Each structure stands twice: as C-alpha cells, then as structure tokens.
C-alpha cells in the first residue's frame, strides 16, 4: 500500500470557505448600507451601522473559521504550529469583540481573551509533546 495524500473537499475546507464568504458578504453589506444611507449621517450613525452589522457577522465568520481550524488535520509540525496559533488568535479576537459589546472595560477586556488564547496554545503544546513521546 502506498502512502498517498488525500486532496479532496473536506469539512475543514467547506467551513473555511463559509468563513471567507461570510466576511466578504459582511464587507459588502456594510458598504451597501453605508452607501445607500445617504450623505446626511454623523460618524455615530456610521459606527452604529458597522457595529450592528459587523459584530454578528464577524462572530459568525470566526465560528466557521474556528471549526475549520479544529477540523483541519495538518501533517507537518510547522502546519500544526500555525494552526494552533491561528486558532488561539481567532478565539482571543472573538472573546475580545464579545467583551467589548458587553461593555466590559479595563484590564478584563484584554486579560480574558489573552488568557483564553494562552490556554489554547498551552493545551496544544502539551498535546503535541504527549504525541511525540509515544
């Protein structure tokens, strides 16, 4: 039996495509709404439009991206490292957006996402070290 690489359409690729399509749709929707809203707007109106459309859209895209990264099965050690870093950054950014929308300010706004990202990195590193000792 030969060692062949499977290059088909996997769930990881599907979720990655959904995340990219969601971000592209989000950017298009914000541009259309801002363009169709007329010229007599204040900066607060523009920010409100971007928050109302942007936060749920970003969270949906980050959920699809997180699922895609979790389902990916990279073969090389560098690929696993990049996947682990991207996953922790995505989770940290999502937590930051959620906490910002909940009105959390101060140190907790940076501490909670940072700690969550570091926990994900640490768990991945421990799991990788455990696999290499088998």
N, C-alpha and C positions, 0 to 999 in steps of 0.2 A: 504494500500500500504506500503510495507516495504522499508526501506532505504538501497539500495544496491549500492555497489561501482562498477563502470563500469571499467573493466580492459581489454579493447580492444586495438587494434592497432590504435592510434590516429595520427593526423598530427604532433603533438609535438614529438612523438617517431620516426616517419619517418624522420623528419628533424634532430633530434639528431643522428640517425643512419647515415644519409648522412654526417653530420659534422665529426663524428668519422671515417667513411670510407674515407672521403676526407683527413683527417690528416694522416691516415695510408698510403694511396696512395701517399701522398706528401713525407712522410718519405722514402717510398720505392723508389720513383722516384729519389730523391736526392741521396740515397745510390747507386742506379744503375748507375746513370750518373757519380758520383764521382768514382765508381769502374771501369767503362768502359772507362773513360777518359785517363787512363794510368798513369804512375808514374812520368812523367816529367812535373809536374804542379807546379806553385807557389801558395802561400797562397792566392794571389789576385784572381787567377783563381778559386780556391775553393769557395772563398767568393762570387765571381760573379755568379757562378753556383747556390749557395744557395739563393742568392737574386733573381735571375731571376725565379727560380722555387718556392722559398719559399714564397715570398710576395703575389703573386696572389693566391697561394694555401691556405695560412693562411687566407687571406681576404675572400675567398670563404667559407672556413670552419667556419670562425667567423660569416659570414652572415647566414649560415644554423643554427649555434648554437644560434644566436640571435633570429631567427624566432622560433626555438624550444622553447626557454625560454619564448618568448612572447605568444606562443600558449598554453603553459602548464597552467593548472588550478589547482594549489595546494590547498589542503583543509585546512591544518593546518597553524597556524600563523608562526611557525618556517619554514615551507616549503616556505611560501610566502617571508619571510625574506631572506632565502638562495637564492631563485630565483631572488629577487631584487638585491642582492649583486653580484650574478654571471652575471646578465645582465649588470650591471654598469661596472664591471671589464672587460667584453668582449668588450663592446663599447669603454671603455677607452684604452684598448690594441690595438684595431683596429685603432682608431684615432692616437695613438702613431706611429704605423707602417706606416700609410699613411703619416703623417707629416714627419717622418724620410726619407721616399722615396722622398718627395717633396723638401728635402734639408733644411727644417726649423731647426734651431738650437737655442740654448739659452733657455731662460725661456719659450718661447712659446711652445717648444717641450713637456714640462711637464705640463704647465699650461692648455692648451686647452683640452687634454684628461682628466686631473683631474677635471676640471670644468664640462665637459660633464658627467663624471661619478657621480659627486656630484649632478648635476641637476636631473639625472635619479633617484638616491636614494631619493632625496627630493620629487620629484613628486610621487614616490611610497609610501613614508611615509605619505604624505598629503592625497593621495587617500585612504590608509588604515585607517587613522584616520577618514576620512569622512564616510567610510563604517561602522565603529564601532559606530558612533553616530546616525545611522539611526534606 
